């Protein structure tokens, strides 16, 4: 870990006040975008386990069913309740400025979690805690360039307009964009990945590699390849992002070729940030959750050690 990273980590872990009264819990309003699959479930569990009464938090949690209007309504409820800090995982990047302006004008700080947003509003949010999506796409693209430079790639996109979809696509296209023969969204779901890949195999019979923006879609793609009478990992390779236990098992079995990790278990990291933001202490503009890449050398011990 570099010196800058150590300084940032030390700042986040340094003692900070909890609330207006010092010993009062930090009142957090959290809007989760909704359930998509195992990654999101693990992320929700990690956040809930870190923001407990015993840890000095009073959490109001809202599952907003993958609807931006639901998230906006939740944020407005949090503003009206005068929470100490709002945190939310935005379902899409755009369209948040009106409610973020309301939060800013009310003096309620906001932390963006996991996905990213675009904003023209000064002071729209205090920081973002999450992975570097573009770097994940670049890592996947580098693997394709090195191991499958002649592959004809179908890009299985996540929810269109989401930070993960935009970032992963931009990163992958910057490295291996000339290999992409087709694209469509599976909305980060296994069923979507299966159905879209099945259609893609008919529309682009020449495709021999699928880059999926998450593991759930990748596993659906594997099902579609098998259902088409083809061999996943041989006739059609699959590259994915997340690092779930099930995807790593498929990697070890040869049905998935490469997995880029996007770690959902950053609840403690988020808790440290929220304490400082609620106390008015400085935080970096961006807190990156690190990840790594997995190939066929992944071990059974590594797979079973996964918490998601």
C-alpha positions as CSV (number, residue, x, y, z in Angstrom):
1,X,0.0,0.0,0.0
2,X,1.4,3.4,-1.0
3,X,2.0,6.4,1.3
4,X,-1.0,8.3,0.0
5,X,-3.3,5.3,0.5
6,X,-1.9,4.9,4.1
7,X,-2.6,8.6,4.8
8,X,-6.2,8.3,3.5
9,X,-6.8,5.1,5.5
10,X,-5.4,6.7,8.7
11,X,-7.6,9.8,8.2
12,X,-10.7,7.6,7.8
13,X,-9.9,5.5,10.9
14,X,-9.0,8.4,13.1
15,X,-11.5,9.2,15.9
16,X,-14.5,11.3,15.0
17,X,-17.5,12.6,16.8
18,X,-20.8,10.7,16.3
19,X,-23.5,13.3,16.4
20,X,-24.5,16.7,17.7
21,X,-24.3,15.4,21.3
22,X,-21.0,13.5,20.9
23,X,-22.4,10.2,22.3
24,X,-25.5,10.2,20.2
25,X,-25.7,7.7,17.4
26,X,-25.1,8.9,13.8
27,X,-28.5,8.9,12.1
28,X,-28.1,7.6,8.6
29,X,-30.7,7.4,5.9
30,X,-29.6,4.8,3.3
31,X,-31.3,4.2,0.0
32,X,-30.3,0.9,-1.6
33,X,-31.2,0.7,-5.3
34,X,-32.8,-2.7,-4.9
35,X,-32.1,-6.4,-5.3
36,X,-30.3,-7.6,-8.5
37,X,-28.5,-10.7,-7.4
38,X,-25.9,-12.1,-5.0
39,X,-23.5,-9.1,-5.2
40,X,-26.2,-6.6,-4.2
41,X,-27.4,-8.9,-1.4
42,X,-23.9,-9.2,0.0
43,X,-23.4,-5.4,-0.2
44,X,-26.7,-4.8,1.7
45,X,-25.7,-7.3,4.4
46,X,-22.3,-5.7,4.8
47,X,-23.7,-2.3,5.1
48,X,-26.4,-3.3,7.5
49,X,-23.9,-5.2,9.7
50,X,-21.6,-2.2,9.9
51,X,-24.3,0.5,10.7
52,X,-25.8,-1.0,13.9
53,X,-26.7,0.6,17.2
54,X,-23.7,-1.2,18.8
55,X,-21.5,0.5,16.2
56,X,-22.9,4.0,17.0
57,X,-25.5,4.3,14.2
58,X,-29.2,4.7,13.9
59,X,-29.9,3.4,10.4
60,X,-33.1,4.0,8.3
61,X,-32.9,1.7,5.4
62,X,-34.9,1.9,2.2
63,X,-34.9,-0.8,-0.6
64,X,-36.1,1.2,-3.6
65,X,-36.8,-1.6,-6.1
66,X,-34.4,-0.3,-8.8
67,X,-36.5,2.8,-9.4
68,X,-35.0,6.2,-9.4
69,X,-38.3,7.9,-8.4
70,X,-38.3,5.6,-5.3
71,X,-34.8,6.6,-4.4
72,X,-35.6,10.3,-4.8
73,X,-38.7,9.9,-2.6
74,X,-36.5,8.1,0.0
75,X,-33.9,10.9,0.0
76,X,-36.6,13.5,0.5
77,X,-37.9,11.5,3.5
78,X,-34.4,11.5,4.9
79,X,-34.1,15.2,4.4
80,X,-37.5,15.8,6.2
81,X,-36.3,13.6,9.1
82,X,-33.2,15.7,9.4
83,X,-30.8,12.7,9.5
84,X,-27.1,13.4,10.1
85,X,-26.0,12.0,6.8
86,X,-27.7,10.5,3.7
87,X,-26.1,7.6,1.8
88,X,-27.4,6.0,-1.4
89,X,-26.5,3.6,-4.2
90,X,-27.9,5.3,-7.3
91,X,-29.6,3.1,-9.8
92,X,-28.5,5.5,-12.7
93,X,-26.0,8.3,-13.0
94,X,-28.1,11.2,-14.1
95,X,-31.1,13.2,-12.7
96,X,-30.1,13.7,-9.0
97,X,-29.4,17.4,-8.9
98,X,-32.8,18.6,-7.7
99,X,-32.9,16.3,-4.7
100,X,-29.2,16.8,-4.0
101,X,-29.8,20.6,-4.0
102,X,-32.6,20.1,-1.4
103,X,-30.2,18.1,0.8
104,X,-27.5,20.7,0.4
105,X,-29.8,23.5,1.2
106,X,-31.1,21.6,4.3
107,X,-27.5,21.1,5.5
108,X,-27.7,17.3,5.2
109,X,-24.5,15.8,3.8
110,X,-24.7,13.1,1.2
111,X,-22.4,10.1,0.5
112,X,-22.7,8.2,-2.8
113,X,-22.2,4.5,-2.4
114,X,-21.0,1.9,-5.0
115,X,-22.3,3.4,-8.2
116,X,-21.4,6.9,-9.4
117,X,-23.4,9.9,-10.4
118,X,-23.0,12.9,-12.7
119,X,-23.8,16.4,-11.3
120,X,-23.5,20.0,-12.2
121,X,-24.2,21.0,-8.6
122,X,-21.5,22.5,-6.4
123,X,-21.1,20.5,-3.3
124,X,-23.6,17.8,-4.5
125,X,-22.1,15.2,-2.2
126,X,-19.2,14.8,0.2
127,X,-17.6,11.7,-1.3
128,X,-18.2,8.5,-3.2
129,X,-17.3,5.1,-1.7
130,X,-17.0,2.3,-4.3
131,X,-15.0,0.5,-6.9
132,X,-13.3,2.1,-10.0
133,X,-15.7,0.8,-12.7
134,X,-13.6,2.1,-15.6
135,X,-10.5,0.3,-14.2
136,X,-12.5,-2.9,-14.0
137,X,-13.5,-2.6,-17.6
138,X,-9.9,-1.9,-18.6
139,X,-8.7,-5.0,-16.6
140,X,-11.3,-7.2,-18.5
141,X,-10.2,-5.6,-21.8
142,X,-6.5,-6.3,-21.1
143,X,-7.3,-9.9,-20.4
144,X,-9.2,-10.2,-23.7
145,X,-6.4,-8.5,-25.6
146,X,-3.8,-10.8,-24.1
147,X,-5.6,-14.1,-24.2
148,X,-8.2,-13.7,-26.9
149,X,-7.0,-11.0,-29.3
150,X,-9.0,-12.4,-32.2
151,X,-12.2,-13.0,-30.3
152,X,-15.5,-11.6,-31.5
153,X,-17.0,-10.1,-28.4
154,X,-20.6,-9.6,-27.4
155,X,-20.9,-7.1,-24.6
156,X,-23.5,-8.0,-22.0
157,X,-24.3,-4.6,-20.4
158,X,-25.6,-3.8,-17.0
159,X,-28.5,-1.4,-16.3
160,X,-28.1,1.3,-19.0
161,X,-27.1,4.6,-17.6
162,X,-25.8,3.2,-14.3
163,X,-22.3,4.1,-13.2
164,X,-21.2,0.5,-13.4
165,X,-22.5,0.0,-16.9
166,X,-21.0,3.3,-18.2
167,X,-17.6,2.9,-16.5
168,X,-17.1,-0.8,-17.4
169,X,-18.1,-0.2,-21.0
170,X,-15.8,2.8,-21.3
171,X,-12.9,1.0,-19.8
172,X,-13.4,-2.2,-21.9
173,X,-13.9,-0.3,-25.1
174,X,-10.8,1.8,-24.5
175,X,-8.7,-1.4,-24.6
176,X,-10.7,-3.9,-26.7
177,X,-13.5,-2.0,-28.4
178,X,-12.5,-3.0,-31.9
179,X,-13.4,-6.6,-31.0
180,X,-17.0,-5.9,-30.0
181,X,-19.5,-7.2,-32.6
182,X,-22.7,-6.5,-30.6
183,X,-24.1,-5.3,-27.3
184,X,-27.4,-5.3,-25.3
185,X,-28.4,-5.0,-21.7
186,X,-29.2,-7.8,-19.3
187,X,-29.9,-5.3,-16.5
188,X,-27.5,-7.1,-14.1
189,X,-29.8,-10.1,-13.7
190,X,-29.2,-13.8,-14.4
191,X,-32.4,-14.1,-16.3
192,X,-31.5,-11.1,-18.4
193,X,-28.0,-12.4,-19.1
194,X,-29.5,-15.8,-20.2
195,X,-32.2,-14.3,-22.5
196,X,-30.0,-11.6,-24.0
197,X,-27.1,-14.1,-24.7
198,X,-29.5,-16.6,-26.3
199,X,-30.7,-13.8,-28.7
200,X,-27.1,-12.7,-29.3
201,X,-26.0,-16.2,-30.3
202,X,-28.7,-16.1,-33.0
203,X,-28.0,-12.5,-34.1
204,X,-24.2,-12.8,-34.1
205,X,-23.4,-16.5,-34.7
206,X,-19.7,-15.6,-35.1
207,X,-19.4,-14.3,-31.5
208,X,-17.0,-16.5,-29.4
209,X,-16.6,-14.4,-26.2
210,X,-19.1,-12.6,-23.9
211,X,-18.0,-9.8,-21.7
212,X,-20.6,-9.5,-18.9
213,X,-20.8,-6.5,-16.7
214,X,-21.5,-8.7,-13.7
215,X,-21.4,-12.3,-12.5
216,X,-25.1,-12.9,-12.4
217,X,-25.4,-12.1,-16.1
218,X,-22.3,-14.1,-16.8
219,X,-23.8,-17.2,-15.2
220,X,-26.9,-16.6,-17.3
221,X,-24.7,-16.4,-20.4
222,X,-23.1,-19.7,-19.5
223,X,-26.6,-21.3,-19.3
224,X,-27.5,-19.8,-22.7
225,X,-24.3,-21.0,-24.4
226,X,-25.0,-24.5,-23.0
227,X,-28.6,-24.4,-24.1
228,X,-27.5,-23.5,-27.6
229,X,-25.5,-26.8,-27.8
230,X,-22.2,-25.0,-27.4
231,X,-19.4,-25.5,-24.8
232,X,-19.0,-22.6,-22.4
233,X,-15.3,-21.9,-22.0
234,X,-14.4,-23.6,-25.3
235,X,-16.8,-22.5,-28.1
236,X,-17.7,-19.3,-26.3
237,X,-15.6,-17.9,-23.5
238,X,-17.1,-15.6,-20.8
239,X,-15.4,-12.8,-18.9
240,X,-17.1,-11.2,-16.0
241,X,-16.9,-8.7,-13.2
242,X,-17.8,-9.2,-9.5
243,X,-16.1,-12.2,-7.9
244,X,-19.0,-14.1,-6.4
245,X,-18.5,-17.6,-5.1
246,X,-20.7,-19.2,-7.8
247,X,-18.8,-17.4,-10.6
248,X,-15.4,-18.4,-9.2
249,X,-16.7,-22.0,-9.1
250,X,-17.6,-21.7,-12.8
251,X,-14.1,-20.2,-13.4
252,X,-12.5,-23.2,-11.7
253,X,-14.6,-25.5,-13.8
254,X,-13.6,-23.8,-17.0
255,X,-17.0,-22.4,-17.9
256,X,-15.9,-18.8,-17.2
257,X,-12.5,-17.6,-18.5
258,X,-11.7,-14.6,-16.2
259,X,-13.3,-12.7,-13.4
260,X,-12.5,-9.2,-12.3
261,X,-13.3,-8.6,-8.6
262,X,-15.7,-5.9,-7.4
263,X,-15.8,-6.3,-3.7
264,X,-19.2,-5.6,-2.1
265,X,-18.0,-6.1,1.5
266,X,-17.1,-2.5,2.3
267,X,-19.5,-1.8,5.1
268,X,-16.8,-1.0,7.6
269,X,-15.1,1.3,5.2
270,X,-18.3,3.1,4.6
271,X,-19.0,3.3,8.3
272,X,-15.7,5.1,8.9
273,X,-16.5,7.6,6.1
274,X,-20.0,8.3,7.4
275,X,-18.7,9.0,11.0
276,X,-16.4,11.6,9.6
277,X,-18.9,13.2,7.3
278,X,-21.5,13.4,10.0
279,X,-19.0,15.0,12.3
280,X,-18.0,17.6,9.7
281,X,-14.5,16.2,9.4
282,X,-12.7,16.2,6.0
283,X,-12.8,13.1,3.8
284,X,-11.2,12.5,0.4
285,X,-13.4,13.2,-2.7
286,X,-13.2,9.5,-3.6
287,X,-12.7,6.4,-1.5
288,X,-11.9,3.5,-3.8
289,X,-12.7,-0.1,-2.8
290,X,-9.8,-2.2,-4.2
291,X,-10.3,-5.4,-6.3
292,X,-8.2,-8.0,-8.2
293,X,-8.5,-10.4,-11.1
294,X,-9.1,-14.2,-10.9
295,X,-8.1,-16.8,-13.5
296,X,-8.1,-20.6,-13.6
297,X,-5.5,-20.7,-10.9
298,X,-8.1,-19.8,-8.3
299,X,-8.1,-22.4,-5.5
300,X,-10.9,-24.2,-3.8
301,X,-9.9,-22.5,-0.5
302,X,-10.1,-19.1,-2.1
303,X,-13.6,-19.9,-3.5
304,X,-15.0,-21.2,-0.3
305,X,-13.6,-18.3,1.6
306,X,-15.8,-15.9,-0.3
307,X,-18.5,-14.4,1.8
308,X,-20.9,-13.9,-1.1
